[in-house]
Amino acid sequence: MDIAQLSNQIILMFILMAVGLLTNKLDFMHGQTATDLTNILLYIVSPCLIVNAFEQRFSASRLQALAMVMLGILLTYAVMVLVTNLVFKRIADTNLQRIMRFGSVYSNAGFMGVPLASALFGSTGVFFAVASLAGFNLFCWTHGIALFTPKQPGDRHVNWRQILLNPNIIAIVVGLIIFISAVHLPSLLNQTITDVSSINTPLSMIVIGNSLAAVKLNRQTLDPRLWWPLLLRNILFPITNILILRAFGVSGIPLYTTVLMAACPVAGNVVLFTLKAHGDTTPAVTLMSLSTILCMGTIPLVFALSNFL
């Protein structure tokens, strides 16, 4: 993996974020607009990108590699959940504790990881990135949302309907059917999906840049305890992911793509879930923003380490 190429792509994405920041400062994008664009990205553009990635010739070896990547990702999530539960259980502030736990585990893989994987490795990169998206959705909508949901005695209910009917999960299932059956979509439909997919990178970065524009970092908003989830999210957990994938024999583009997804900054869902729980969003926004800024240096660092571990 060429670190210089990766660094250039990250710089390009930060330039696109700057465009999003500018649209905010010029008052071109309001809160409802940002929400609408986020929904378009999550529920239309991303599923199209996933289906488009599976529109290729069937390969048993590639399907096997995808299965090994998926196993590695599931084990990585299990380790992250366990570690954060132990490390942050003594944080007395319930709101801060759940933000730190969620922010450490869940990366902004959909908004930042998939565009990077697509730009660096094309459809092959997105093909293996879907394993990370599947793992994210599975854990985020079970463990993740449970962190922000008041527990009732004996309540162990998991909303599997919400998980399985997520458009990205549906897109993965449809894509796998297309890939395994070697059925090709009609050319007009395939071109439509390809065109919609092409707006993912610029639109994702502009939306992220817009959200960063409202952040004000100062002594009041920067809790020193937030450096611990930043260390876990941006460096230690991606390294853990590398070690687990190596143990499963994963290498090449499957390894690089999965590590790229794991090295992404804190997921924006941490802010949405905090709002849903009626908590103070200040530490959530601060954590997400700092993690996004720091990833400009930590993603290349993690990639450099992936060649030695």
Sequence and secondary structure as in RCSB ss.txt:
>XXXX:A:sequence
MDIAQLSNQIILMFILMAVGLLTNKLDFMHGQTATDLTNILLYIVSPCLIVNAFEQRFSASRLQALAMVMLGILL
TYAVMVLVTNLVFKRIADTNLQRIMRFGSVYSNAGFMGVPLASALFGSTGVFFAVASLAGFNLFCWTHGIALFTP
KQPGDRHVNWRQILLNPNIIAIVVGLIIFISAVHLPSLLNQTITDVSSINTPLSMIVIGNSLAAVKLNRQTLDPR
LWWPLLLRNILFPITNILILRAFGVSGIPLYTTVLMAACPVAGNVVLFTLKAHGDTTPAVTLMSLSTILCMGTIP
LVFALSNFL
>XXXX:A:secstr
  HHHHHHHHHHHHHHHHHHHHHHHTT S HHHHHHHHHHIIIIIHHHHHHHHH S   HHHHHHHHHHHHHHHH
HHHHHHHHHHHHSTT   HHHHHHHHHHHH B IIIIIHHHHHHHHHHHHHHHHHHHHHHHHHHIIIIIHHHTS 
  TT     HHHHHT HHHHHHHHHHHHHHHT    HHHHHHHHHHHTTHHHHHHHHHHHHHTT   STTT  GG
GHHHHHIIIIIHHHHHHHHHHHTT  HHHHHHHHHHHTS B THHHHHHHHTT   HHHHHHHHHHHHHHHHHHH
HHHHHHTT 
